[in-house]
Amino acid sequence: MTVDLALQLWLQYQAAISRTLMSYEADPSLRQDLAQEAYLALHRSAEKLSQVDNKRAYLFRIVHNVVVDHIAGATRMAWQPLEEQHLNELQSDCPSVAFSSQQQNNVLLQAVRQLALSHRQVLTLAMEDIDEKEIADILGISYGAVRVRMNRAKTALQEILQHATAL
């Protein structure tokens, strides 16, 4: 029964998990590996899941722990061109509008990947409509620390995007 709950939780948030992993890892095959590691970690902790009050926060904590382990283990994150067709969720009849929107998504994704890990974490979770208190639970930090990191992340992201558009 608890394994079913883990699978149900995973399927419910699969798209959000995919977007979260995309903000950390450019390589699709490595993202898939990270997703598998996160699912296995969730599966291993399935017995605890029924006793967890905030299951979404618990799941995203697992995902972020896997990502942190991945980043800590990597000597350097390789910069790779993005080839994500599914970034553009907006459908358009006009190809130039769709292309422009995809370009904007690519620029934003590359900018997010340049942020410090602590900034990337809070910003990525906020982009998934997770409130600051839940982000604090997921990351195991105080609410005040989340607010500070969020402000710093927004400032850093604006600077990166301004620099990118100036080129």
Backbone as a printed PyTorch tensor [residue, N CA C, xyz], in Angstrom:
tensor([[[  0.8170,  -1.2020,   0.0000],
         [  0.0000,   0.0000,   0.0000],
         [  0.8600,   1.2650,   0.0000]],

        [[  1.9190,   1.2860,   0.8080],
         [  2.7730,   2.4670,   0.8630],
         [  3.5560,   2.6620,  -0.4320]],

        [[  3.8820,   1.5510,  -1.1100],
         [  4.5530,   1.6600,  -2.4070],
         [  3.6070,   2.3040,  -3.4110]],

        [[  2.3200,   1.9530,  -3.3390],
         [  1.3240,   2.5830,  -4.2050],
         [  1.2380,   4.0800,  -3.9300]],

        [[  1.3250,   4.4610,  -2.6710],
         [  1.2900,   5.8710,  -2.2960],
         [  2.5060,   6.6030,  -2.8580]],

        [[  3.6610,   5.9740,  -2.7990],
         [  4.8790,   6.5730,  -3.3540],
         [  4.7460,   6.7600,  -4.8580]],

        [[  4.2430,   5.7500,  -5.5480],
         [  4.0570,   5.8530,  -6.9970],
         [  3.0290,   6.9260,  -7.3330]],

        [[  1.9430,   6.9660,  -6.6000],
         [  0.9010,   7.9660,  -6.8310],
         [  1.4640,   9.3800,  -6.6330]],

        [[  2.2360,   9.5750,  -5.5820],
         [  2.8510,  10.8730,  -5.3140],
         [  3.8150,  11.2470,  -6.4330]],

        [[  4.6160,  10.2830,  -6.8690],
         [  5.5780,  10.5300,  -7.9440],
         [  4.8560,  10.9380,  -9.2280]],

        [[  3.8260,  10.2080,  -9.5840],
         [  3.0880,  10.5090, -10.8120],
         [  2.3920,  11.8620, -10.7290]],

        [[  1.9080,  12.2100,  -9.5620],
         [  1.2220,  13.4850,  -9.3780],
         [  2.1620,  14.6670,  -9.6260]],

        [[  3.4030,  14.5490,  -9.2140],
         [  4.3570,  15.6580,  -9.3150],
         [  5.4540,  15.4170, -10.3500]],

        [[  5.2650,  14.4670, -11.2270],
         [  6.2970,  14.1010, -12.1940],
         [  6.7050,  15.2770, -13.0840]],

        [[  5.7480,  16.0470, -13.5650],
         [  6.0770,  17.1860, -14.4320],
         [  6.8820,  18.2370, -13.6650]],

        [[  6.4990,  18.5120, -12.4400],
         [  7.2270,  19.4900, -11.6230],
         [  8.6350,  18.9900, -11.3080]],

        [[  8.7630,  17.7080, -11.0550],
         [ 10.0810,  17.1200, -10.7930],
         [ 10.9570,  17.2540, -12.0340]],

        [[ 10.3840,  16.9840, -13.1830],
         [ 11.1220,  17.0920, -14.4390],
         [ 11.6180,  18.5210, -14.6610]],

        [[ 10.7450,  19.4980, -14.4300],
         [ 11.1540,  20.9010, -14.5900],
         [ 12.2300,  21.2720, -13.5740]],

        [[ 12.0950,  20.7760, -12.3670],
         [ 13.0860,  21.0550, -11.3290],
         [ 14.4450,  20.4940, -11.7360]],

        [[ 14.4650,  19.2620, -12.1860],
         [ 15.7240,  18.6460, -12.6050],
         [ 16.3130,  19.3630, -13.8130]],

        [[ 15.4480,  19.8570, -14.7020],
         [ 15.9140,  20.5710, -15.8840],
         [ 16.6680,  21.8410, -15.4970]],

        [[ 16.2900,  22.4540, -14.3910],
         [ 16.9710,  23.6830, -13.9810],
         [ 18.3620,  23.4080, -13.4110]],

        [[ 18.6410,  22.1600, -13.0850],
         [ 19.9420,  21.8000, -12.5270],
         [ 20.8540,  21.1020, -13.5240]],

        [[ 20.2970,  20.3530, -14.4270],
         [ 21.1080,  19.5120, -15.3080],
         [ 20.6810,  19.6970, -16.7550]],

        [[ 21.6580,  20.0060, -17.6210],
         [ 21.3740,  20.2290, -19.0330],
         [ 21.2510,  18.9240, -19.8150]],

        [[ 21.9770,  17.9230, -19.4250],
         [ 22.0190,  16.6540, -20.1510],
         [ 20.7630,  15.8230, -19.8550]],

        [[ 19.9470,  15.5440, -20.8850],
         [ 18.7100,  14.7800, -20.6630],
         [ 18.9420,  13.3950, -20.0570]],

        [[ 20.0110,  12.7240, -20.4380],
         [ 20.2420,  11.3880, -19.8850],
         [ 20.6360,  11.4620, -18.4040]],

        [[ 21.3970,  12.4840, -18.0340],
         [ 21.7260,  12.6620, -16.6140],
         [ 20.4870,  13.0500, -15.8090]],

        [[ 19.6120,  13.8620, -16.4200],
         [ 18.3520,  14.2130, -15.7440],
         [ 17.5200,  12.9650, -15.4900]],

        [[ 17.4940,  12.0800, -16.4710],
         [ 16.7400,  10.8360, -16.3090],
         [ 17.3550,   9.9890, -15.1890]],

        [[ 18.6750,   9.9470, -15.1270],
         [ 19.3470,   9.2230, -14.0410],
         [ 18.9960,   9.8250, -12.6760]],

        [[ 18.9930,  11.1550, -12.6060],
         [ 18.6450,  11.8220, -11.3490],
         [ 17.2020,  11.5290, -10.9510]],

        [[ 16.3130,  11.5200, -11.9400],
         [ 14.9070,  11.2040, -11.6560],
         [ 14.7860,   9.7780, -11.1210]],

        [[ 15.5250,   8.8650, -11.7170],
         [ 15.4860,   7.4750, -11.2470],
         [ 16.0330,   7.3610,  -9.8250]],

        [[ 17.1280,   8.0700,  -9.5520],
         [ 17.6890,   8.0560,  -8.1980],
         [ 16.6880,   8.6160,  -7.1900]],

        [[ 16.0150,   9.6930,  -7.5770],
         [ 15.0300,  10.3030,  -6.6780],
         [ 13.8580,   9.3550,  -6.4440]],

        [[ 13.3980,   8.6970,  -7.5090],
         [ 12.2870,   7.7630,  -7.3340],
         [ 12.7000,   6.5880,  -6.4430]],

        [[ 13.9060,   6.0880,  -6.6490],
         [ 14.3810,   4.9890,  -5.8030],
         [ 14.4790,   5.4120,  -4.3400]],

        [[ 14.9360,   6.6320,  -4.1090],
         [ 15.0050,   7.1370,  -2.7310],
         [ 13.6040,   7.2540,  -2.1340]],

        [[ 12.6520,   7.7110,  -2.9320],
         [ 11.2610,   7.7870,  -2.4720],
         [ 10.7280,   6.3920,  -2.1890]],

        [[ 11.0110,   5.4680,  -3.0830],
         [ 10.5460,   4.0860,  -2.9250],
         [ 11.1300,   3.4520,  -1.6530]],

        [[ 12.4240,   3.7120,  -1.4050],
         [ 13.0720,   3.1640,  -0.2100],
         [ 12.4660,   3.7230,   1.0780]],

        [[ 11.9410,   4.9310,   0.9950],
         [ 11.3670,   5.5460,   2.1950],
         [  9.8410,   5.4630,   2.2080]],

        [[  9.2850,   4.5650,   1.4140],
         [  7.8280,   4.4560,   1.2830],
         [  7.1390,   4.1530,   2.6060]],

        [[  7.8060,   3.4230,   3.4820],
         [  7.2070,   3.0890,   4.7840],
         [  6.9450,   4.3410,   5.6170]],

        [[  7.8300,   5.3290,   5.5100],
         [  7.6900,   6.5700,   6.2710],
         [  6.6250,   7.4870,   5.6740]],

        [[  6.3430,   7.3140,   4.3910],
         [  5.4990,   8.2430,   3.6480],
         [  4.1040,   8.4100,   4.2390]],

        [[  3.5230,   7.3510,   4.7280],
         [  2.1650,   7.4460,   5.2640],
         [  2.1080,   8.2990,   6.5320]],

        [[  3.2450,   8.4880,   7.1850],
         [  3.2870,   9.2720,   8.4180],
         [  3.7050,  10.7220,   8.1860]],

        [[  4.0220,  11.0590,   6.9420],
         [  4.4670,  12.4120,   6.6120],
         [  3.2480,  13.2980,   6.3880]],

        [[  3.2430,  14.4710,   7.0240],
         [  2.1220,  15.3940,   6.8630],
         [  2.1240,  16.0660,   5.4910]],

        [[  3.2640,  16.6220,   5.1000],
         [  3.3570,  17.3430,   3.8380],
         [  4.1340,  16.4830,   2.8410]],

        [[  3.4160,  15.6870,   2.0980],
         [  4.0410,  14.7260,   1.1840],
         [  4.7740,  15.4150,   0.0360]],

        [[  4.2190,  16.5260,  -0.4580],
         [  4.8760,  17.2470,  -1.5470],
         [  6.2290,  17.7680,  -1.0760]],

        [[  6.2760,  18.3610,   0.1050],
         [  7.5460,  18.8640,   0.6420],
         [  8.5370,  17.7190,   0.8340]],

        [[  8.0450,  16.5910,   1.2950],
         [  8.8920,  15.4110,   1.5020],
         [  9.4890,  14.9470,   0.1710]],

        [[  8.6660,  14.8830,  -0.8650],
         [  9.1280,  14.4670,  -2.1880],
         [ 10.1720,  15.4380,  -2.7320]],

        [[  9.8920,  16.7360,  -2.6500],
         [ 10.8440,  17.7070,  -3.1840],
         [ 12.1290,  17.7540,  -2.3590]],

        [[ 12.0600,  17.4380,  -1.0810],
         [ 13.2870,  17.3440,  -0.2830],
         [ 14.1480,  16.1940,  -0.8100]],

        [[ 13.5180,  15.0760,  -1.1250],
         [ 14.2510,  13.9370,  -1.6900],
         [ 14.8990,  14.3370,  -3.0110]],

        [[ 14.1270,  14.9790,  -3.8930],
         [ 14.6470,  15.3980,  -5.2000],
         [ 15.8320,  16.3440,  -5.0120]],

        [[ 15.6880,  17.3130,  -4.1320],
         [ 16.7750,  18.2670,  -3.9400],
         [ 17.9920,  17.6330,  -3.2840]],

        [[ 17.8000,  16.6690,  -2.4140],
         [ 18.9480,  15.9600,  -1.8410],
         [ 19.7090,  15.1880,  -2.9140]],

        [[ 18.9870,  14.5690,  -3.8240],
         [ 19.6280,  13.8510,  -4.9320],
         [ 20.4070,  14.8280,  -5.8060]],

        [[ 19.8160,  15.9820,  -6.0910],
         [ 20.4800,  16.9880,  -6.9200],
         [ 21.7280,  17.5240,  -6.2240]],

        [[ 21.6250,  17.8080,  -4.9420],
         [ 22.7800,  18.3190,  -4.1970],
         [ 23.9060,  17.2910,  -4.2080]],

        [[ 23.5790,  16.0330,  -4.0140],
         [ 24.5960,  14.9760,  -4.0880],
         [ 25.2370,  14.9300,  -5.4690]],

        [[ 24.4220,  15.0860,  -6.5010],
         [ 24.9240,  15.0670,  -7.8800],
         [ 25.8810,  16.2330,  -8.1210]],

        [[ 25.4730,  17.4180,  -7.7000],
         [ 26.3020,  18.6030,  -7.9240],
         [ 27.5860,  18.5230,  -7.1010]],

        [[ 27.4790,  18.0520,  -5.8760],
         [ 28.6690,  17.9190,  -5.0310],
         [ 29.6400,  16.9010,  -5.6140]],

        [[ 29.1210,  15.8690,  -6.2620],
         [ 29.9670,  14.8320,  -6.8340],
         [ 30.5700,  15.2150,  -8.1690]],

        [[ 29.9610,  16.1580,  -8.8300],
         [ 30.4740,  16.5770, -10.1400],
         [ 31.6140,  17.5670,  -9.9320]],

        [[ 32.6780,  17.3920, -10.6660],
         [ 33.7940,  18.3230, -10.5350],
         [ 33.4320,  19.6780, -11.1250]],

        [[ 32.6520,  19.6380, -12.1720],
         [ 32.2640,  20.8710, -12.8200],
         [ 31.0630,  20.5980, -13.6970]],

        [[ 30.0750,  21.4680, -13.6500],
         [ 28.8890,  21.2860, -14.4790],
         [ 29.2340,  21.7310, -15.9030]],

        [[ 29.0870,  20.8350, -16.8470],
         [ 29.4020,  21.1560, -18.2370],
         [ 28.3010,  22.0220, -18.8310]],

        [[ 28.6970,  23.0230, -19.5600],
         [ 27.7330,  23.8920, -20.2270],
         [ 27.4090,  23.2760, -21.5750]],

        [[ 26.1580,  22.9790, -21.7900],
         [ 25.7450,  22.3460, -23.0270],
         [ 24.5940,  23.1270, -23.6300]],

        [[ 24.5240,  23.1650, -24.9480],
         [ 23.3890,  23.8510, -25.5610],
         [ 22.0930,  23.1180, -25.2310]],

        [[ 21.0570,  23.8800, -25.0970],
         [ 19.7640,  23.2910, -24.7600],
         [ 19.0740,  22.7660, -26.0070]],

        [[ 18.4760,  21.6220, -25.8730],
         [ 17.7340,  21.0270, -26.9770],
         [ 16.3800,  20.5730, -26.4630]],

        [[ 15.7090,  21.4340, -25.7170],
         [ 14.4580,  21.0490, -25.0790],
         [ 13.2730,  21.5680, -25.8800]],

        [[ 12.6170,  20.6760, -26.6080],
         [ 11.4320,  21.0770, -27.3440],
         [ 10.2400,  21.2700, -26.4200]],

        [[ 10.1860,  20.5480, -25.3020],
         [  9.0140,  20.6360, -24.4450],
         [  9.0570,  21.8100, -23.4760]],

        [[ 10.0950,  22.6520, -23.5450],
         [ 10.1130,  23.8420, -22.7010],
         [  8.9700,  24.7810, -23.0560]],

        [[  8.6660,  24.8620, -24.3300],
         [  7.6370,  25.7880, -24.7760],
         [  6.2800,  25.1280, -24.6440]],

        [[  5.6340,  25.3510, -23.5140],
         [  4.3320,  24.7430, -23.2820],
         [  3.2190,  25.5510, -23.9390]],

        [[  3.5350,  26.7460, -24.3760],
         [  2.5300,  27.5650, -25.0310],
         [  2.4180,  27.1530, -26.4940]],

        [[  1.2380,  26.8370, -26.9090],
         [  1.0210,  26.4460, -28.2940],
         [  0.6780,  27.6890, -29.1090]],

        [[  1.2350,  27.7810, -30.2830],
         [  0.9770,  28.9300, -31.1320],
         [  0.8760,  28.4690, -32.5760]],

        [[ -0.0120,  29.1170, -33.3070],
         [ -0.1380,  28.8220, -34.7310],
         [  0.9750,  29.4970, -35.5190]],

        [[  1.5670,  30.5030, -34.9510],
         [  2.6100,  31.2590, -35.6330],
         [  3.9800,  30.7120, -35.2280]],

        [[  4.7270,  30.1350, -36.1700],
         [  6.0300,  29.5520, -35.8350],
         [  7.0190,  30.5630, -35.2490]],

        [[  6.9820,  31.8120, -35.7190],
         [  7.9370,  32.7960, -35.2010],
         [  7.6530,  33.1350, -33.7400]],

        [[  6.3760,  33.1440, -33.3430],
         [  6.0220,  33.3980, -31.9450],
         [  6.4730,  32.2240, -31.0810]],

        [[  6.2340,  31.0100, -31.5510],
         [  6.6460,  29.8180, -30.8060],
         [  8.1630,  29.7780, -30.6640]],

        [[  8.8830,  30.1090, -31.7410],
         [ 10.3440,  30.1060, -31.7020],
         [ 10.8550,  31.1560, -30.7240]],

        [[ 10.2760,  32.3460, -30.7630],
         [ 10.6780,  33.4200, -29.8670],
         [ 10.4360,  33.0410, -28.4110]],

        [[  9.2980,  32.4250, -28.1500],
         [  8.9790,  31.9960, -26.7890],
         [  9.9620,  30.9270, -26.3180]],

        [[ 10.3030,  30.0020, -27.1950],
         [ 11.2690,  28.9560, -26.8300],
         [ 12.6370,  29.5710, -26.5650]],

        [[ 13.0200,  30.5490, -27.3630],
         [ 14.3010,  31.2190, -27.1310],
         [ 14.3200,  31.8880, -25.7570]],

        [[ 13.2160,  32.5310, -25.3880],
         [ 13.1330,  33.1720, -24.0740],
         [ 13.2380,  32.1330, -22.9640]],

        [[ 12.5670,  31.0000, -23.1420],
         [ 12.6550,  29.9240, -22.1510],
         [ 14.0800,  29.4030, -22.0300]],

        [[ 14.7580,  29.2550, -23.1630],
         [ 16.1400,  28.7720, -23.1440],
         [ 17.0600,  29.7460, -22.4160]],

        [[ 16.8900,  31.0360, -22.6810],
         [ 17.7060,  32.0520, -22.0130],
         [ 17.4510,  32.0200, -20.5070]],

        [[ 16.1810,  31.9180, -20.1160],
         [ 15.8450,  31.8590, -18.6940],
         [ 16.4350,  30.6110, -18.0360]],

        [[ 16.3070,  29.4760, -18.6980],
         [ 16.8280,  28.2340, -18.1370],
         [ 18.3470,  28.2930, -17.9820]],

        [[ 19.0370,  28.8200, -18.9790],
         [ 20.4910,  28.9560, -18.8820],
         [ 20.8750,  29.9070, -17.7520]],

        [[ 20.1050,  30.9700, -17.5860],
         [ 20.3780,  31.9270, -16.5100],
         [ 20.1750,  31.2760, -15.1440]],

        [[ 19.1080,  30.5090, -14.9870],
         [ 18.8480,  29.8260, -13.7130],
         [ 19.9810,  28.8610, -13.3980]],

        [[ 20.4870,  28.1770, -14.4070],
         [ 21.5820,  27.2240, -14.1900],
         [ 22.8730,  27.9050, -13.7500]],

        [[ 23.0000,  29.1950, -14.0130],
         [ 24.2020,  29.9260, -13.6070],
         [ 24.1470,  30.3860, -12.1500]],

        [[ 22.9770,  30.3360, -11.5440],
         [ 22.8340,  30.7780, -10.1610],
         [ 23.5570,  29.8320,  -9.2080]],

        [[ 23.9310,  30.3580,  -8.0620],
         [ 24.4890,  29.5210,  -6.9980],
         [ 23.4340,  28.4970,  -6.5930]],

        [[ 23.8760,  27.3480,  -6.1270],
         [ 22.9560,  26.2650,  -5.7870],
         [ 21.8700,  26.7180,  -4.8160]],

        [[ 22.2400,  27.4440,  -3.7760],
         [ 21.2470,  27.8720,  -2.7820],
         [ 20.1960,  28.7890,  -3.3970]],

        [[ 20.5930,  29.5990,  -4.3600],
         [ 19.6420,  30.4750,  -5.0400],
         [ 18.7810,  29.6850,  -6.0240]],

        [[ 19.4120,  28.7640,  -6.7190],
         [ 18.6920,  27.9320,  -7.6840],
         [ 17.5980,  27.1200,  -6.9930]],

        [[ 17.9180,  26.6060,  -5.8180],
         [ 16.9510,  25.7800,  -5.0960],
         [ 15.6830,  26.5570,  -4.7740]],

        [[ 15.8190,  27.7190,  -4.1480],
         [ 14.6180,  28.4550,  -3.7440],
         [ 13.8420,  28.9600,  -4.9490]],

        [[ 14.5480,  29.4110,  -5.9720],
         [ 13.8800,  29.9390,  -7.1550],
         [ 13.1520,  28.8410,  -7.9230]],

        [[ 13.7880,  27.7020,  -8.0790],
         [ 13.1630,  26.5880,  -8.7970],
         [ 11.9100,  26.1100,  -8.0800]],

        [[ 11.9710,  26.0000,  -6.7780],
         [ 10.7970,  25.5680,  -6.0160],
         [  9.6900,  26.6160,  -6.0830]],

        [[ 10.0520,  27.8900,  -6.0130],
         [  9.0450,  28.9530,  -6.1090],
         [  8.3710,  28.9430,  -7.4820]],

        [[  9.1320,  28.6090,  -8.5190],
         [  8.5620,  28.5340,  -9.8690],
         [  7.5640,  27.3910,  -9.9930]],

        [[  7.6080,  26.4530,  -9.0680],
         [  6.6360,  25.3510,  -9.0370],
         [  5.4620,  25.6760,  -8.1140]],

        [[  5.2920,  26.9480,  -7.7850],
         [  4.2000,  27.4210,  -6.9220],
         [  4.2470,  26.8250,  -5.5240]],

        [[  5.4380,  26.6070,  -5.0290],
         [  5.6090,  26.1420,  -3.6560],
         [  5.8810,  27.3810,  -2.8100]],

        [[  5.1010,  27.5660,  -1.7500],
         [  5.2460,  28.7800,  -0.9430],
         [  6.5270,  28.7320,  -0.1070]],

        [[  6.9000,  29.9010,   0.4100],
         [  8.1860,  30.0360,   1.0990],
         [  8.2830,  29.1810,   2.3580]],

        [[  7.1810,  28.9980,   3.0570],
         [  7.2140,  28.1540,   4.2630],
         [  7.4740,  26.6960,   3.8940]],

        [[  6.8560,  26.2480,   2.8090],
         [  7.0780,  24.8730,   2.3660],
         [  8.5000,  24.7040,   1.8240]],

        [[  9.0100,  25.7350,   1.1540],
         [ 10.3950,  25.6980,   0.6750],
         [ 11.3430,  25.5400,   1.8660]],

        [[ 11.0520,  26.2520,   2.9450],
         [ 11.8720,  26.1290,   4.1570],
         [ 11.8570,  24.6910,   4.6720]],

        [[ 10.6760,  24.0510,   4.6530],
         [ 10.5770,  22.6470,   5.0710],
         [ 11.3890,  21.7390,   4.1570]],

        [[ 11.2690,  21.9590,   2.8630],
         [ 11.9510,  21.1130,   1.8830],
         [ 13.4660,  21.2050,   2.0460]],

        [[ 13.9590,  22.4260,   2.2050],
         [ 15.4060,  22.6350,   2.2670],
         [ 15.9700,  22.5270,   3.6750]],

        [[ 15.0990,  22.4510,   4.6630],
         [ 15.5670,  22.3380,   6.0390],
         [ 16.2260,  23.6050,   6.5550]],

        [[ 15.7040,  24.7590,   6.1170],
         [ 16.2300,  26.0530,   6.5610],
         [ 15.0720,  26.8830,   7.1070]],

        [[ 15.3900,  28.0200,   7.6920],
         [ 14.3440,  28.8640,   8.2720],
         [ 13.5930,  29.6310,   7.1830]],

        [[ 12.4060,  30.0670,   7.5480],
         [ 11.5820,  30.8740,   6.6470],
         [ 12.3210,  32.1570,   6.2660]],

        [[ 12.9830,  32.7790,   7.2440],
         [ 13.7420,  33.9950,   6.9760],
         [ 14.8750,  33.7650,   5.9870]],

        [[ 15.5420,  32.6260,   6.1140],
         [ 16.6270,  32.3010,   5.1790],
         [ 16.0860,  32.1240,   3.7640]],

        [[ 14.8970,  31.5450,   3.6490],
         [ 14.2780,  31.3840,   2.3270],
         [ 14.0110,  32.7500,   1.7140]],

        [[ 13.4680,  33.6650,   2.5010],
         [ 13.1540,  35.0090,   1.9870],
         [ 14.4240,  35.7310,   1.5320]],

        [[ 15.4850,  35.6120,   2.3220],
         [ 16.7540,  36.2520,   1.9610],
         [ 17.3020,  35.6360,   0.6770]],

        [[ 17.3220,  34.3100,   0.6180],
         [ 17.8300,  33.6300,  -0.5810],
         [ 16.9910,  33.9730,  -1.8060]],

        [[ 15.6730,  34.0750,  -1.6250],
         [ 14.7920,  34.3920,  -2.7470],
         [ 15.1090,  35.7820,  -3.2890]],

        [[ 15.2680,  36.7560,  -2.4040],
         [ 15.6030,  38.1110,  -2.8560],
         [ 16.9540,  38.1370,  -3.5620]],

        [[ 17.9170,  37.4500,  -3.0090],
         [ 19.2420,  37.4050,  -3.6360],
         [ 19.1940,  36.6670,  -4.9680]],

        [[ 18.4000,  35.6160,  -5.0370],
         [ 18.2680,  34.8530,  -6.2820],
         [ 17.6400,  35.7090,  -7.3740]],

        [[ 16.6010,  36.4460,  -7.0240],
         [ 15.9430,  37.3160,  -8.0090],
         [ 16.8980,  38.3860,  -8.5120]],

        [[ 17.6580,  38.9790,  -7.5980],
         [ 18.6270,  40.0070,  -7.9820],
         [ 19.7010,  39.4180,  -8.8980]],

        [[ 20.2330,  38.2700,  -8.5190],
         [ 21.2690,  37.6260,  -9.3320],
         [ 20.7240,  37.2280, -10.6980]],

        [[ 19.5020,  36.7150, -10.7350],
         [ 18.8920,  36.3180, -12.0050],
         [ 18.6910,  37.5320, -12.9070]],

        [[ 18.2440,  38.6400, -12.3410],
         [ 18.0790,  39.8620, -13.1320],
         [ 19.4100,  40.3120, -13.7260]],

        [[ 20.4720,  40.2410, -12.9340],
         [ 21.7940,  40.6410, -13.4220],
         [ 22.2560,  39.7340, -14.5580]],

        [[ 22.0480,  38.4410, -14.4000],
         [ 22.4490,  37.4940, -15.4420],
         [ 21.6570,  37.7500, -16.7180]],

        [[ 20.3520,  37.9560, -16.5800],
         [ 19.5050,  38.1880, -17.7550],
         [ 19.8390,  39.5140, -18.4290]],

        [[ 20.1390,  40.5460, -17.6500],
         [ 20.5330,  41.8270, -18.2390],
         [ 21.8340,  41.6830, -19.0090]],

        [[ 22.7630,  40.9300, -18.4570],
         [ 24.0380,  40.7000, -19.1360],
         [ 23.8140,  39.8940, -20.4210]],

        [[ 22.9240,  38.9040, -20.3610],
         [ 22.6480,  38.0610, -21.5310],
         [ 21.9960,  38.8640, -22.6470]],

        [[ 21.1080,  39.7840, -22.3040],
         [ 20.4360,  40.5770, -23.3420],
         [ 21.3440,  41.6670, -23.8810]],

        [[ 22.3740,  42.0510, -23.1100],
         [ 23.3130,  43.0700, -23.5680],
         [ 24.2710,  42.5170, -24.6180]],

        [[ 24.4190,  41.1950, -24.6530],
         [ 25.3540,  40.5790, -25.6090],
         [ 24.7870,  40.5640, -26.9470]]])
